Amino acid sequence: MEDRFLEMKLSEKTETSVVDCIRCGRPSIEEFKIRKPKAKRLSFSSDRSSRKSNTENVSNLQSIVLTSFKPSEKETLISVIEKLGGFRLSNAVEHLTTHVVCGDSRRTLNVLYGTVRGCWLLSSQWITKSSEAGKWLEEEPYELFEHFPTAQICRLQKVLSPSSLVCNIFSDVGPIFVCSRTTIPSKDLQELLSNAGAKIVTCHRLASVVIGQEFKHLDSSVVCVSEQWALNSISANELLPFDEFKLQLDAV
């Protein structure tokens, strides 16, 4: 009887704590928090210097990616990032990347990856102005919304649903096969599409859509398009019609 009483009390306590969490909500400052029990978001405070000196913790820091910069410009920005601390620099967008800083409005692979993963896409002024202030500033005034509007949509979606895909425009297309002869390396294009909800297959006979021109003959039910269809669809945040991007093949 006593055991049953303890179980009931524990159940009541658990339900209360869940309700309390729901009522509290989640402030926007936590949008890039790693969702683990008791995990803390990196703070923009003096303790960053101690993190930076700890090799074991460096790999767990959120990362910044710089894209479309001249070498001299990049060196200057890197020195600021290292001085302010709290972030590590990454050459390519990966799972802990939260910020992609752009030198211009070119649609690079890192810009596309940053978009589908819900990262901040910012101008270099975010870093330079932060340097002048001696601390990391809020990102909103430096967001490149006019150049990359889809990025902001995906970023906000990540705030609402941090555990789900923020871009799933290819989820209803059917299996996609990516040819080896594409401008973007095939492996990178496959990963990019997967992050946008695509189902990637390794055999073209299983595909509904083939990206790239590698085969002379395909079944008439298969659509063959250039990679621009995929890239433009991501930029537009919607599935674009095939017609403009179709590649002419001999149907069988």
C-alpha positions in Angstrom: 0.0 0.0 0.0 2.9 2.4 0.9 4.6 1.6 -2.5 1.4 2.5 -4.3 1.2 5.8 -2.4 4.7 6.7 -3.4 4.1 5.9 -7.1 1.0 8.2 -7.1 3.0 11.1 -5.5 5.8 10.6 -8.0 3.3 10.7 -10.9 1.7 13.9 -9.6 5.1 15.5 -9.3 6.2 14.6 -12.9 2.9 15.9 -14.4 3.3 19.2 -12.5 6.8 19.7 -13.8 5.8 19.1 -17.4 3.0 21.6 -17.1 5.3 24.1 -15.6 7.7 23.7 -18.5 5.0 24.2 -21.0 3.8 27.4 -19.2 7.3 28.8 -19.1 7.7 28.6 -22.8 11.1 29.0 -24.6 12.6 32.5 -25.1 14.0 33.3 -28.5 17.5 33.6 -27.2 17.6 29.8 -26.9 16.9 29.1 -30.5 20.3 27.5 -31.1 20.5 25.7 -27.8 21.6 22.0 -28.1 18.5 20.2 -26.9 19.9 18.0 -24.2 18.9 17.8 -20.5 20.4 20.6 -18.4 22.4 21.9 -21.4 23.2 25.6 -21.3 23.4 27.9 -24.3 26.8 29.5 -24.8 26.8 32.9 -23.2 28.5 35.9 -24.5 30.5 36.5 -21.3 34.0 36.4 -19.9 34.0 32.7 -19.3 34.5 32.2 -23.0 38.2 32.6 -22.6 38.4 29.6 -20.4 36.4 27.6 -22.8 38.7 28.6 -25.7 41.7 27.3 -23.8 40.1 23.9 -23.1 40.7 21.7 -26.1 38.0 19.2 -25.1 35.4 21.9 -25.0 36.4 23.6 -28.3 34.9 20.9 -30.4 31.5 21.4 -28.6 31.3 25.1 -29.4 28.8 26.4 -31.9 30.6 27.3 -35.1 30.7 30.2 -37.6 31.3 29.7 -41.3 32.7 32.5 -43.5 31.8 32.4 -47.2 32.6 34.6 -50.2 35.5 36.5 -48.6 39.0 37.4 -50.0 41.8 35.8 -48.0 42.8 39.2 -46.4 39.2 39.9 -45.3 38.9 36.4 -43.9 42.0 36.8 -41.8 40.7 40.0 -40.3 37.4 38.4 -39.4 39.0 35.3 -38.0 41.1 37.4 -35.7 38.0 39.0 -34.3 36.2 35.7 -33.8 39.2 34.3 -31.9 39.4 37.5 -29.8 35.8 37.6 -28.8 35.7 33.8 -28.3 32.7 31.6 -27.7 32.7 30.2 -31.3 34.9 28.1 -33.3 35.5 28.6 -37.0 34.4 25.9 -39.5 35.2 25.7 -43.2 31.8 24.1 -44.0 28.4 24.1 -42.4 28.0 21.2 -40.0 25.6 20.2 -37.2 26.9 22.8 -34.7 27.0 25.6 -37.1 24.7 28.5 -36.1 26.0 31.4 -38.1 27.0 31.8 -41.8 28.7 35.2 -42.5 28.7 36.2 -46.1 31.0 38.6 -48.0 28.5 39.1 -50.8 25.1 37.8 -52.0 26.4 34.8 -54.0 24.5 31.5 -53.5 27.4 29.4 -52.3 27.1 25.8 -51.0 27.6 27.0 -47.5 24.7 29.5 -48.0 22.4 26.7 -49.1 23.5 24.4 -46.3 23.0 27.3 -43.8 19.5 27.9 -45.2 18.2 24.3 -45.0 19.7 23.9 -41.5 18.2 27.1 -40.1 21.4 29.1 -39.5 21.7 32.8 -39.2 22.9 34.3 -42.6 24.6 37.5 -41.7 26.7 40.3 -43.2 30.3 40.8 -42.1 29.2 43.9 -40.2 27.9 41.7 -37.5 31.5 40.7 -36.8 33.1 44.1 -37.3 30.5 45.9 -35.2 30.8 43.3 -32.5 34.6 43.9 -32.5 34.0 47.6 -31.9 31.6 46.9 -29.1 33.9 44.3 -27.5 31.2 41.7 -27.4 28.9 39.7 -29.7 25.9 41.8 -30.7 22.4 40.8 -31.5 22.1 39.3 -35.0 18.8 40.7 -36.3 20.1 44.0 -37.7 22.7 42.2 -39.8 20.5 39.4 -41.2 20.7 39.2 -45.0 16.9 38.8 -45.4 16.7 40.7 -48.7 19.2 38.4 -50.4 18.2 35.2 -48.7 14.6 35.4 -47.5 14.2 31.6 -47.2 17.0 31.5 -44.7 15.0 33.6 -42.2 11.9 31.4 -42.7 13.9 28.3 -42.0 15.6 29.9 -39.0 12.3 30.8 -37.5 11.0 27.3 -38.2 13.9 25.9 -36.3 12.8 28.0 -33.3 9.4 26.5 -33.5 10.4 22.9 -34.2 14.1 22.4 -33.2 14.0 18.6 -33.5 12.5 18.5 -37.0 13.6 19.4 -40.6 13.2 23.1 -41.1 13.0 22.7 -44.9 11.2 19.7 -46.3 10.2 20.9 -49.8 11.3 17.6 -51.4 9.5 15.2 -49.1 6.7 14.5 -51.6 8.7 14.3 -54.8 9.5 10.6 -54.5 12.9 9.0 -54.7 15.7 11.1 -56.1 18.9 9.9 -57.8 21.8 12.3 -58.1 24.2 11.6 -61.0 28.0 11.8 -60.5 28.4 14.5 -63.2 27.0 17.6 -61.4 28.6 21.0 -60.9 28.2 20.6 -57.1 29.9 17.4 -55.9 27.4 14.6 -56.0 27.9 13.7 -52.3 27.3 17.3 -51.2 24.2 17.7 -53.4 22.8 14.4 -51.9 23.3 15.7 -48.4 21.8 19.1 -49.2 18.7 17.5 -50.7 18.4 15.1 -47.7 18.5 18.1 -45.4 15.6 19.5 -47.4 13.4 16.4 -47.0 14.4 14.4 -50.1 14.6 10.6 -50.2 17.9 9.8 -51.9 18.4 6.4 -53.7 21.7 5.0 -55.0 20.2 3.4 -58.1 18.6 5.4 -60.9 16.1 2.6 -61.6 14.5 3.2 -58.2 14.1 7.0 -58.8 11.2 9.2 -59.7 13.6 12.1 -60.4 17.1 12.0 -61.8 19.3 15.0 -61.3 22.0 15.4 -63.9 22.7 14.0 -67.4 24.5 10.7 -67.1 22.2 8.3 -68.9 21.1 8.2 -72.5 17.9 6.3 -71.8 15.5 6.4 -68.9 12.0 5.1 -68.3 9.4 7.5 -69.6 8.0 7.8 -66.1 11.3 9.2 -64.8 11.8 13.0 -64.8 15.4 14.1 -65.6 16.3 17.6 -64.5 19.4 19.8 -64.0 20.7 20.5 -60.5 19.4 24.1 -60.9 15.9 22.7 -60.2 16.9 21.6 -56.8 19.0 24.7 -55.9 16.4 27.1 -57.2 13.7 25.3 -55.3 15.6 25.6 -52.0 16.2 29.3 -52.7 12.5 29.8 -53.4 11.4 27.6 -50.5 9.0 25.8 -52.7 9.0 23.0 -55.2 9.4 24.5 -58.7 7.9 23.0 -61.8 10.1 20.5 -63.7 9.5 22.0 -67.2 12.1 24.8 -67.2 14.8 22.4 -65.9 14.2 19.2 -67.9 17.0 17.5 -69.7 16.3 15.9 -73.0 16.9 12.1 -73.1 15.7 9.2 -75.2 12.8 7.6 -73.3 12.4 3.9 -73.3 
